Amino acid sequence: MYRIIIGGVALAGTLATAAYKHFSSSDKKKPTSLGRFAVWGRPNSGKTTFIERLRGRPISDLKRETTTTRTIYKGIPLMIRGNSFQIDEIVDMPGNDDRRNDWIKLVGTHEHIFYLINIARKTDRNYMTEVRKDLLDTVEALRKIPNSEKRLNIIASHVDECVFIKSDPAEIINVLQADDEFRRLYELMGEFAGYVYTVNFMDTTSFDSLLKSIVSDSHA
């Protein structure tokens, strides 16, 4: 069972001055397509929060809850630094093992691949074992795509709940990649290029920075 939702919801109140906004059909400038986003990760990795923030949901409306159904969002409009963009499609689905095959299919069909890791759980052996399995299966799926130039992008979420919170925000990426456990995950990407992002989804500045980087990197 799944739902399809076209477009997003209007930005409200305090987020109106953020680096992005949702716009109406009256806007004449055709947005630049960002293609389709494949987003996945273990339960409570921040998938749904990420997608809801992309859709313009205000922080006050967000709840940290586990996704139980598959929902397809189409035509998500964004505005970055005065330029209009559109994410053609995002699929939100549970991060359980029985959805791994669905994820592998998205890896094959969608242009931009994002795997989310709850970095606050990096000391949880069972969690990290499942993350490694996911990444290995993702890499194998990418290898099966002829002449693929897709990147495998990792988003480390929940940085506000881990030891990295005491680090300078500008240095968190360097601190993270120097961490032995995380470096092993990064090495699983093998020959595939990609980006590593860190984010606190509940912080507007952190999310805006992530969004700007993703849009910029998608055209690199």
C-alpha positions as CSV (number, residue, x, y, z in Angstrom):
1,M,0.0,0.0,0.0
2,Y,1.3,3.5,-0.8
3,R,0.2,7.0,-1.4
4,I,1.3,9.6,-4.1
5,I,1.4,13.2,-3.1
6,I,2.0,16.0,-5.7
7,G,3.9,19.0,-4.6
8,G,4.4,20.2,-1.0
9,V,2.9,22.4,1.6
10,A,3.3,26.1,2.0
11,L,6.1,27.4,4.1
12,A,4.9,29.1,7.3
13,G,5.9,31.8,9.7
14,T,9.6,31.8,10.9
15,L,10.8,29.7,8.0
16,A,9.8,32.2,5.4
17,T,13.2,33.8,5.4
18,A,15.1,30.5,4.9
19,A,17.3,29.8,1.9
20,Y,14.5,27.9,0.2
21,K,10.8,28.3,-0.2
22,H,7.8,26.7,-1.9
23,F,6.2,28.7,-4.6
24,S,2.8,28.7,-6.4
25,S,1.9,27.6,-9.9
26,S,1.7,31.3,-10.9
27,D,5.6,31.5,-10.9
28,K,6.5,31.8,-14.6
29,K,10.1,30.7,-14.4
30,K,10.4,27.0,-15.1
31,P,12.3,25.4,-12.2
32,T,15.5,23.4,-12.8
33,S,14.9,19.7,-12.4
34,L,17.0,18.0,-9.7
35,G,15.8,14.6,-10.9
36,R,14.6,11.8,-8.5
37,F,16.0,11.3,-5.0
38,A,16.3,7.8,-3.6
39,V,16.4,8.2,0.2
40,W,16.8,5.3,2.7
41,G,18.4,4.2,6.0
42,R,17.6,2.2,9.1
43,P,14.6,3.1,11.2
44,N,15.0,6.4,13.1
45,S,17.8,7.5,10.8
46,G,15.9,10.7,9.9
47,K,14.5,9.7,6.5
48,T,11.0,11.1,7.0
49,T,12.2,14.2,8.8
50,F,14.6,14.9,5.8
51,I,11.8,14.4,3.3
52,E,9.3,16.5,5.3
53,R,11.8,19.3,5.6
54,L,12.4,19.2,1.8
55,R,8.6,19.5,1.4
56,G,8.6,22.7,3.5
57,R,7.1,21.4,6.7
58,P,7.9,23.7,9.6
59,I,9.9,22.3,12.5
60,S,7.0,22.7,14.9
61,D,5.0,20.2,12.9
62,L,7.6,17.5,12.7
63,K,7.5,14.5,14.9
64,R,10.2,11.9,15.2
65,E,8.3,8.8,14.3
66,T,8.9,5.6,12.4
67,T,7.5,5.4,8.8
68,T,5.1,2.5,8.4
69,T,3.8,3.1,4.8
70,R,5.4,3.8,1.4
71,T,4.6,7.3,0.1
72,I,5.6,8.8,-3.2
73,Y,6.0,12.6,-3.3
74,K,6.2,14.2,-6.8
75,G,7.1,17.7,-8.0
76,I,8.7,19.2,-4.8
77,P,9.5,22.8,-5.5
78,L,12.5,24.6,-3.8
79,M,14.2,27.9,-4.2
80,I,17.9,28.3,-3.4
81,R,19.5,31.7,-3.6
82,G,16.9,33.1,-5.9
83,N,16.9,30.1,-8.2
84,S,14.0,27.8,-8.5
85,F,14.5,24.0,-8.5
86,Q,12.3,20.9,-8.4
87,I,12.8,17.5,-7.0
88,D,10.9,15.3,-9.4
89,E,10.2,12.4,-7.0
90,I,11.1,11.1,-3.5
91,V,9.9,7.8,-2.1
92,D,9.5,7.6,1.7
93,M,9.4,4.1,3.0
94,P,10.2,2.1,6.2
95,G,13.9,1.2,6.8
96,N,13.2,-2.4,7.7
97,D,15.0,-5.4,6.1
98,D,11.8,-6.4,4.1
99,R,12.2,-3.1,2.2
100,R,15.8,-3.6,1.1
101,N,14.7,-5.0,-2.3
102,D,12.6,-1.9,-2.8
103,W,15.6,0.2,-2.0
104,I,17.8,-1.6,-4.5
105,K,15.2,-0.9,-7.2
106,L,15.3,2.8,-6.4
107,V,19.1,2.8,-6.6
108,G,18.6,1.6,-10.2
109,T,15.9,4.0,-11.2
110,H,16.6,7.3,-9.3
111,E,19.4,9.7,-10.2
112,H,20.5,10.8,-6.7
113,I,21.2,8.2,-4.0
114,F,21.1,9.2,-0.3
115,Y,21.7,6.8,2.5
116,L,21.1,8.2,6.0
117,I,23.0,7.1,9.1
118,N,22.0,8.0,12.7
119,I,25.5,8.8,13.7
120,A,24.5,9.0,17.4
121,R,24.1,5.1,17.2
122,K,27.6,4.4,15.8
123,T,28.5,2.5,19.0
124,D,25.5,0.2,18.6
125,R,27.0,-2.9,17.0
126,N,23.8,-4.4,15.8
127,Y,22.8,-1.1,14.2
128,M,26.2,-0.7,12.5
129,T,26.1,-4.3,11.2
130,E,22.8,-3.5,9.4
131,V,24.2,-0.3,8.1
132,R,27.2,-2.1,6.6
133,K,24.9,-4.7,5.0
134,D,22.8,-1.9,3.4
135,L,25.8,-0.1,2.0
136,L,27.3,-3.3,0.6
137,D,24.0,-4.2,-1.1
138,T,23.8,-0.6,-2.4
139,V,27.3,-0.7,-3.8
140,E,26.6,-4.0,-5.5
141,A,23.4,-2.6,-7.1
142,L,25.4,0.4,-8.4
143,R,28.0,-2.0,-10.0
144,K,25.2,-3.7,-11.9
145,I,24.2,-0.4,-13.7
146,P,26.0,-0.2,-17.0
147,N,28.2,3.0,-17.4
148,S,26.7,4.4,-14.2
149,E,28.1,7.7,-12.9
150,K,25.8,7.8,-9.9
151,R,27.2,8.8,-6.6
152,L,26.5,7.2,-3.2
153,N,25.9,10.0,-0.8
154,I,25.9,9.5,2.9
155,I,24.0,11.8,5.3
156,A,25.1,11.5,8.9
157,S,22.1,12.7,10.9
158,H,21.5,13.3,14.6
159,V,24.8,15.1,15.1
160,D,23.1,17.0,17.9
161,E,22.8,13.8,19.9
162,C,26.4,12.5,19.6
163,V,29.9,13.4,20.8
164,F,30.4,15.5,17.7
165,I,28.1,18.2,19.1
166,K,31.1,19.7,20.9
167,S,33.0,20.1,17.7
168,D,33.2,23.2,15.6
169,P,30.3,22.8,13.1
170,A,32.7,23.6,10.2
171,E,35.0,20.8,11.4
172,I,32.4,18.0,12.0
173,I,33.0,16.4,8.6
174,N,36.8,16.2,9.3
175,V,36.2,14.8,12.8
176,L,33.8,12.3,11.5
177,Q,36.0,11.0,8.7
178,A,38.8,10.6,11.2
179,D,36.7,8.3,13.2
180,D,37.6,4.6,12.7
181,E,34.1,3.3,12.6
182,F,32.8,5.8,10.2
183,R,35.9,5.6,8.0
184,R,35.2,1.9,7.5
185,L,31.7,2.7,6.4
186,Y,33.0,5.3,4.0
187,E,35.5,2.8,2.5
188,L,32.6,0.5,1.7
189,M,31.7,2.9,-1.0
190,G,34.6,1.4,-3.0
191,E,35.1,2.9,-6.4
192,F,32.0,5.0,-6.3
193,A,32.3,8.7,-5.7
194,G,30.0,10.5,-3.3
195,Y,29.6,13.1,-0.7
196,V,29.4,12.9,3.1
197,Y,27.0,15.4,4.8
198,T,26.3,16.0,8.4
199,V,23.1,17.6,9.6
200,N,20.8,18.3,12.5
201,F,17.4,18.3,10.8
202,M,15.8,20.2,13.6
203,D,18.1,23.2,13.2
204,T,17.2,25.5,10.3
205,T,20.7,26.7,9.7
206,S,22.1,23.2,9.6
207,F,19.3,22.0,7.2
208,D,19.7,25.1,5.0
209,S,23.4,24.4,4.7
210,L,22.7,20.7,3.8
211,L,20.2,21.7,1.1
212,K,22.5,24.2,-0.5
213,S,25.3,21.7,-0.6
214,I,23.1,18.9,-2.1
215,V,21.8,21.3,-4.9
216,S,25.3,22.5,-5.6
217,D,26.8,19.0,-5.6
218,S,24.0,17.5,-7.8
219,H,25.3,19.7,-10.6
220,A,29.0,19.1,-10.0
